[in-house]
Amino acid sequence: MRIVNRAAVQPPAPTVGILVNGQAVPAVPGSSLSAALWNAGWRAFSAHPVNGRPRGPLCGMGVCQECLVWLDEADDSTDPDGAGKSLSPGRARLVRSCLEPVRAGLRVRLDPPAAGGETGA
């Protein structure tokens, strides 16, 4: 019996644009924000508050909170294409990226470690 890799014959999933630290990143809508960041090359999403070591996805189910990122959704009336480079004051919130679904207009800020570690693409 021959096993066929069906993933290889399926068309690629459509993507939407999200902004990560001001950089446009393609992501599949509905997938986790954590997966989108990982696929784009980010491994460290923040730094430990005490020792500064890199923090990134660990459990993948929202328990450990190692994947926390700042998130803001673009306001279509002021930024229709989501091209703004900064988060809106007072509207940004800290979320567990492994539980947050990707959707168009997301703006994400990572706080990677100051020195060392993989911080992004």
C-alpha positions in Angstrom: 0.0 0.0 0.0 1.3 3.5 -0.9 0.8 6.5 1.4 0.1 9.7 -0.3 1.0 13.0 1.3 -2.2 14.9 0.8 -0.8 18.1 2.2 1.5 18.4 -0.8 -1.4 18.5 -3.2 -3.7 20.9 -1.4 -3.5 24.6 -2.4 -1.9 26.9 0.1 -4.2 28.5 2.6 -5.1 32.1 2.0 -3.3 34.6 4.3 -4.0 38.0 5.9 -1.5 40.6 6.9 -0.7 41.3 10.5 1.9 43.8 11.9 4.6 42.5 14.2 6.8 45.2 15.7 5.9 47.3 12.6 6.8 44.6 10.1 4.1 43.1 7.8 3.8 39.3 8.3 1.5 37.0 6.3 -0.6 34.7 8.5 -3.4 32.1 8.0 -6.7 33.4 9.5 -8.0 31.3 12.3 -4.6 29.8 13.2 -3.1 30.7 16.5 -1.1 33.9 16.7 1.7 31.9 18.3 1.9 29.6 15.3 2.0 32.6 12.9 4.8 34.2 14.8 6.7 30.9 15.0 6.3 30.4 11.2 7.5 33.9 10.6 10.8 33.1 12.4 10.2 34.5 15.9 11.3 32.2 18.7 11.5 34.6 21.7 8.4 36.7 22.3 9.5 38.4 25.5 12.1 38.4 28.1 11.9 37.1 31.7 11.3 40.0 34.0 13.9 39.0 36.5 16.8 37.4 34.6 16.1 38.7 31.1 16.3 35.3 29.5 14.2 34.7 26.3 10.6 33.5 26.7 8.5 31.9 23.9 5.8 29.3 23.4 6.0 26.4 25.8 2.7 24.5 26.5 0.6 25.7 23.5 -2.6 25.6 25.5 -2.6 28.8 27.6 -1.4 27.5 30.9 2.2 28.6 31.2 1.8 32.2 29.8 5.2 32.1 28.3 3.8 33.3 25.0 2.4 36.6 26.2 2.4 39.4 23.6 0.9 42.9 23.3 -2.0 43.0 20.9 -4.0 45.8 19.3 -6.7 45.5 16.6 -6.5 48.2 13.9 -9.3 50.7 13.9 -10.6 50.6 10.3 -11.8 54.2 10.4 -8.4 55.6 11.1 -6.1 53.0 9.6 -8.0 51.0 6.9 -5.0 49.0 5.7 -3.5 48.3 9.1 -0.3 50.1 8.1 0.1 51.9 11.4 3.5 51.3 13.1 2.5 51.6 16.8 -0.1 50.3 19.2 -2.9 52.6 20.2 -2.5 54.0 23.6 -5.0 52.5 26.1 -6.3 49.9 23.6 -3.3 47.5 23.6 -3.8 44.4 25.8 -1.6 41.5 26.9 -2.7 38.2 25.4 -1.6 34.5 25.4 -0.7 34.2 21.7 -1.3 30.4 21.7 -5.0 31.1 22.3 -5.5 34.2 20.1 -6.8 33.5 16.6 -5.2 35.4 13.7 -7.4 37.9 11.9 -6.8 40.8 9.6 -5.8 44.0 11.2 -3.9 42.7 14.2 -0.9 44.7 15.5 1.4 42.8 17.7 4.3 44.0 19.8 6.9 41.5 21.0 9.3 42.4 23.8 12.3 40.2 22.9 15.4 39.9 25.1 17.8 42.9 24.8 20.8 40.7 24.0 21.1 37.2 22.7 18.5 34.6 21.7 16.5 34.4 18.5 14.2 37.4 18.3 12.8 37.4 14.9 13.0 37.3 11.1 
